[in-house]
Amino acid sequence: NAPNPFNPTTRIRFDLPKPSLVTLVVYNILGQEVTRLLRNSSMEAGFHSVIWNSRNERGFSTSSGVYFYRIQAGEFTRMRKMMLLK
């Protein structure tokens, strides 16, 4: 994601080698789900980006701290760390 650290938004970029169903979830430091940015979204091969506005699933602003995002595309899964500084 870039920028990292960020305030208040960050862009998560990824590349798909083939069409896939993609799920992108943000978690807090305790491993609790904060929001789902993509939910089994059918996406074509190529470069993609998703913006997270540092809000939770209910639309409330999240606090400063470390967050993780997990992206799943087909058999592929990756988790990365990001930091929100307010």
N, C-alpha and C positions, 0 to 999 in steps of 0.2 A: 504494500500500500504506500501511497505517497500523497502528501508528506507524512512523515512519521518521525517524531511526534506531530500531532495535528490538533487544530482547534478552528472551527468546530466540525469541519468535514474532511474526509479523506477519500481517495479514489483507490479501489481495489481492482487491479488489472490482472487478467489471465488470458491464456491462449488455449484453445481447444484444437487438438489435431484432427478430430472428427466430430460430427454432430453428436450431442450428448444431452442427457437430462442433468441439470446443474442445480445443486443446493448450496447456498452460502449462508452460514449462520454465525452470528457474533455472540461471544460468551464473555462474562466478566471473569475476574481473577478467581472467583470461587467455583467456576465451571457452570454457572447458571446461565441459561439462555437469555440474551438481552433482546435480540431481534433476528428475524429471518429476512435476509435481503432478497434471496431467491428460493423458491420452493418447487423443486422438480421442474424447473423451467426448461423447455426444449430450446436448445441453442445450436446454431450452425457452427461449423468449424471456423476458426479464425480468432482474432483478438477481440476481447470484450473488456468492459470496465463497468463497475458498479460504484456508486457514491453512497457512503454512509454519513449521515448528518448528525451522528452522535446522539440519536434519540432511540428510545426503547420501542418495543412493539406497540405500546399504548400511546406513543407520541411524546412522552416526557423526556426532557433533556437528561442525559446521564452525567455522572460525576467524573472528575478527573481520575485517571488511573490507567492500569494496564488492562487491555482487552485482547481477546484472541478471536480470529475468524477461522472457520473451517470450511473449505470448499470441497465438494464432492462432485465428480463428473464421471459417470460410469464407474469403472473399477478404481479410479484415481481418487485419493483423499490427501489433502495437505492442510496443516494447521500453521498459522503464523501469528506472531505477537505484534500488537500496535499500542501506542500510548497516546492517550487524550490528555492534553494540558490545557487547563482553563485559567 
